[in-house]
Amino acid sequence: MDTVVLRSSEVRLDGEARLGWWLVSEDGFGPGRLVDGPFPDRAGAAWAAAGHAADEGSSLRPVYGLRRPDGGLHRRPSPQEMAWLAHLGDQLDRLPEDWDAGLGEEDPLATLVVEVAAALTEAGLPLWDATGAGAALGGACVGAEPGLDGVVVGWRQHDRMSVEQVHGLVADISIQAVMNRALADVLWLRGLEVTPLGEDGGGHVVRYAAAE
């Protein structure tokens, strides 16, 4: 039987193994084998992977869950994942109420909007809250465009730049172009197809990359 290292400070609560991060060995066959854990955070499990890598022929990765009596793992959403989903939900709430009007329940454009929003949010770029209290703060504008078969993405600067132009028109135009290119680069690096929409200040159309 394979041995799993259990850490006494994290192991049991009322006779049951605690939730935590576990190091799991996966070879592509079956649900994976527990190697070490539990750890209080993902970083601890990832760090421990370096110590086991030489002894494991398969892939090691941190997984959050509860160890079963049979040695398997009940996988659970981690606190970090739940916090992330809540944050992403807050960002999606910034989209106009009718952002998905005209889109079917399974329309891939609706899914693409969420994926684009997630990619930008993970990069630390907020969505523009056009009708909320933070409308003046700016952010990324994301909208499904069925006519273009894609999602239009552009940057909206703070009112100081875009409306009041406290630094002048040239700065406004130049920074707008820089930020639109930055959005495009982030989404391209995430594997999406990105096409300019008009001039540099006009944003980009984002689509799923064509299968090769």
C-alpha positions as CSV (number, residue, x, y, z in Angstrom):
1,M,0.0,0.0,0.0
2,D,1.3,3.4,-0.9
3,T,2.2,5.7,2.1
4,V,0.8,9.1,2.4
5,V,2.5,11.6,4.7
6,L,0.0,13.1,7.1
7,R,0.8,16.2,9.0
8,S,-0.3,15.9,12.6
9,S,-1.3,19.5,13.0
10,E,-3.7,19.3,10.0
11,V,-4.8,15.6,10.0
12,R,-7.9,15.1,12.1
13,L,-10.9,16.9,13.5
14,D,-13.4,14.8,15.4
15,G,-11.9,11.6,13.9
16,E,-12.1,12.8,10.3
17,A,-9.3,14.1,8.1
18,R,-9.5,17.8,7.6
19,L,-10.0,19.7,4.3
20,G,-6.7,20.8,2.9
21,W,-4.4,20.9,-0.1
22,W,-3.0,17.5,-1.1
23,L,-0.2,16.6,-3.5
24,V,-1.6,14.2,-6.0
25,S,0.2,12.0,-8.5
26,E,-1.6,11.6,-11.8
27,D,-0.5,9.4,-14.7
28,G,-3.5,9.8,-16.9
29,F,-5.1,6.6,-15.6
30,G,-7.7,6.9,-12.8
31,P,-8.4,9.6,-10.3
32,G,-4.8,10.0,-9.1
33,R,-2.9,8.9,-6.0
34,L,-2.3,10.9,-2.8
35,V,1.4,11.5,-2.2
36,D,1.6,14.0,0.6
37,G,-0.6,16.3,2.7
38,P,-2.7,17.9,3.8
39,F,-1.2,21.4,3.5
40,P,-2.8,24.6,4.7
41,D,-2.3,26.3,1.3
42,R,-1.6,25.6,-2.3
43,A,1.9,27.1,-2.2
44,G,2.9,24.6,0.5
45,A,1.7,21.7,-1.6
46,A,3.5,23.0,-4.7
47,W,6.7,23.5,-2.7
48,A,6.5,19.9,-1.5
49,A,6.2,18.7,-5.1
50,A,9.8,19.6,-5.7
51,G,10.9,17.1,-3.0
52,H,8.9,14.3,-4.5
53,A,9.6,15.0,-8.2
54,A,12.6,12.8,-8.4
55,D,10.7,9.8,-7.0
56,E,7.6,10.2,-9.2
57,G,7.4,9.3,-12.8
58,S,4.0,10.9,-13.3
59,S,2.7,14.5,-12.9
60,L,2.4,15.9,-9.4
61,R,-0.1,18.7,-8.7
62,P,-1.8,20.3,-5.7
63,V,-5.5,19.4,-5.3
64,Y,-7.9,20.6,-2.6
65,G,-10.2,18.1,-0.9
66,L,-10.9,15.7,1.9
67,R,-9.1,12.4,2.2
68,R,-11.5,9.4,2.2
69,P,-11.1,6.4,4.5
70,D,-10.0,4.3,1.5
71,G,-7.1,6.7,0.8
72,G,-8.8,8.5,-2.1
73,L,-9.7,12.2,-2.2
74,H,-13.1,13.9,-2.2
75,R,-12.2,17.0,-4.4
76,R,-13.8,20.2,-3.2
77,P,-13.7,23.8,-4.3
78,S,-10.9,25.5,-2.3
79,P,-11.5,28.7,-0.4
80,Q,-9.3,30.5,-2.9
81,E,-11.3,29.2,-5.8
82,M,-14.6,30.3,-4.1
83,A,-13.2,33.7,-3.4
84,W,-12.0,34.0,-7.1
85,L,-15.5,33.0,-8.4
86,A,-17.1,35.6,-6.1
87,H,-14.7,38.2,-7.4
88,L,-15.3,37.3,-11.0
89,G,-19.1,37.4,-10.4
90,D,-18.7,40.9,-9.1
91,Q,-16.8,41.9,-12.2
92,L,-19.4,40.3,-14.5
93,D,-22.1,42.3,-12.6
94,R,-20.5,45.4,-14.1
95,L,-21.6,44.3,-17.6
96,P,-24.8,46.0,-18.9
97,E,-27.9,44.2,-17.8
98,D,-28.8,43.3,-21.4
99,W,-25.3,42.2,-22.4
100,D,-26.6,38.8,-23.4
101,A,-29.8,39.9,-25.1
102,G,-30.2,38.1,-28.3
103,L,-27.9,35.3,-27.3
104,G,-29.1,31.8,-26.8
105,E,-28.5,29.9,-23.6
106,E,-25.8,27.9,-25.2
107,D,-24.4,30.6,-27.5
108,P,-20.6,30.3,-27.5
109,L,-20.3,34.1,-27.5
110,A,-21.8,34.2,-24.0
111,T,-19.2,31.7,-22.8
112,L,-16.5,33.7,-24.6
113,V,-17.6,36.9,-22.8
114,V,-17.1,35.2,-19.5
115,E,-13.7,33.7,-20.5
116,V,-12.5,37.1,-21.7
117,A,-13.7,38.8,-18.5
118,A,-11.9,36.1,-16.4
119,A,-8.7,36.4,-18.4
120,L,-8.6,40.2,-17.9
121,T,-9.6,40.0,-14.2
122,E,-6.8,37.4,-13.6
123,A,-4.4,39.9,-15.1
124,G,-5.6,42.5,-12.6
125,L,-7.5,44.6,-15.1
126,P,-11.0,45.5,-13.9
127,L,-14.1,45.7,-16.1
128,W,-15.7,49.1,-16.6
129,D,-18.7,49.6,-14.4
130,A,-20.5,51.8,-16.9
131,T,-23.7,52.4,-15.0
132,G,-22.4,52.0,-11.4
133,A,-20.8,54.2,-8.8
134,G,-17.4,53.6,-10.3
135,A,-18.2,54.6,-13.9
136,A,-15.7,57.5,-13.8
137,L,-12.9,55.1,-12.9
138,G,-12.7,53.4,-16.3
139,G,-11.7,49.8,-17.0
140,A,-12.1,47.1,-19.7
141,C,-15.2,47.3,-21.9
142,V,-16.4,43.8,-23.0
143,G,-19.4,43.2,-25.2
144,A,-20.7,40.3,-27.4
145,E,-21.1,41.3,-31.0
146,P,-23.0,38.6,-32.9
147,G,-22.6,40.5,-36.2
148,L,-18.8,40.2,-35.9
149,D,-19.0,36.7,-34.5
150,G,-16.8,37.8,-31.6
151,V,-16.4,39.8,-28.4
152,V,-15.4,43.5,-28.7
153,V,-12.9,44.5,-26.1
154,G,-11.5,48.0,-25.5
155,W,-10.2,50.2,-22.7
156,R,-12.0,53.1,-21.1
157,Q,-9.7,55.5,-19.2
158,H,-10.5,57.4,-16.1
159,D,-12.7,60.5,-16.7
160,R,-9.7,62.6,-16.0
161,M,-8.1,61.3,-19.2
162,S,-11.1,60.5,-21.4
163,V,-13.5,63.3,-20.5
164,E,-11.6,66.1,-18.8
165,Q,-8.4,65.5,-20.7
166,V,-6.4,67.0,-17.9
167,H,-3.2,65.9,-19.7
168,G,-4.3,66.8,-23.2
169,L,-5.6,65.2,-26.3
170,V,-2.3,63.6,-27.3
171,A,-1.9,61.9,-24.0
172,D,-5.5,60.7,-24.1
173,I,-5.1,59.1,-27.6
174,S,-1.6,57.7,-26.9
175,I,-2.5,56.0,-23.6
176,Q,-5.8,54.7,-25.1
177,A,-3.8,53.0,-27.9
178,V,-1.3,51.6,-25.3
179,M,-4.0,50.1,-23.1
180,N,-5.9,48.6,-26.0
181,R,-2.7,46.9,-27.2
182,A,-2.2,45.6,-23.6
183,L,-5.6,44.1,-23.5
184,A,-5.0,42.5,-26.9
185,D,-1.6,41.1,-25.8
186,V,-3.1,39.6,-22.6
187,L,-5.9,37.8,-24.5
188,W,-3.6,36.6,-27.3
189,L,-1.3,35.1,-24.7
190,R,-4.3,33.3,-23.3
191,G,-4.8,31.6,-26.6
192,L,-7.5,33.7,-28.2
193,E,-7.6,35.2,-31.6
194,V,-7.4,39.0,-31.5
195,T,-8.1,41.3,-34.5
196,P,-7.8,45.1,-34.4
197,L,-11.1,47.0,-34.8
198,G,-10.4,50.1,-36.8
199,E,-7.7,52.5,-35.4
200,D,-5.6,51.8,-32.3
201,G,-8.1,53.5,-30.1
202,G,-11.0,51.4,-31.4
203,G,-10.3,48.2,-29.5
204,H,-10.2,44.6,-30.8
205,V,-12.5,41.7,-31.8
206,V,-11.7,38.6,-29.8
207,R,-12.7,35.1,-31.1
208,Y,-11.7,31.5,-30.2
209,A,-8.6,30.5,-32.1
210,A,-9.2,28.3,-35.1
211,A,-8.3,24.7,-34.6
212,E,-5.2,23.7,-36.5
